[in-house]
Amino acid sequence: MEKESMHFIMYISKIFRNTQIYLDKVLKEFGLTNGSCSYLFVLEKNEGISQNKLSEEIGNDKAMSARTITKLIEQGYVYKVQHEKNSRAYKLYLTDKAKEIMPKIHKEIQALVNLASEELSEEEMLITMKSLKKIFDSTQRFRE
């Protein structure tokens, strides 16, 4: 069983790396990376979210999030508005430029999912998604 355990970790790691490589290639035309793109996805669903809440949602520390958000602002994808009740906090929003590219990014991600799952039946895909969700939920405690 120990050998299978190592394969489990190895496959997870390799899948993650392969998807990062693919996404970094397709996101390059927008000046984005896999890491910065996740901020846009969260903002797309939660415009007006605070920088701290966005950090929590992504799972990155505040310093990493601050650097990424600053870069996204410089690239013209995000803008911030000072919070009306807390002058040290900001609400974050997508710019029109970001909203324009989001459908293209979603299309590329769907292409990635299609490529990665092309050998799976619909039933296998549902089982895989359910299993991955369980594994994710189990690993959330590692962050504590």
Secondary structure, DSSP 8 states (H G I E B T S, - for coil): -HHHHHHHHHHHHHHHHHHHHHHHHHHGGGT--HHHHHHHHHHHHSTTEEHHHHHHHHT--HHHHHHHHHHHHHTTSEEEEE-SS-TT-EEEEE-HHHHHHHHHHHHHHHHHHHHHHTTS-HHHHHHHHHHHHHHHHHHGGGG-
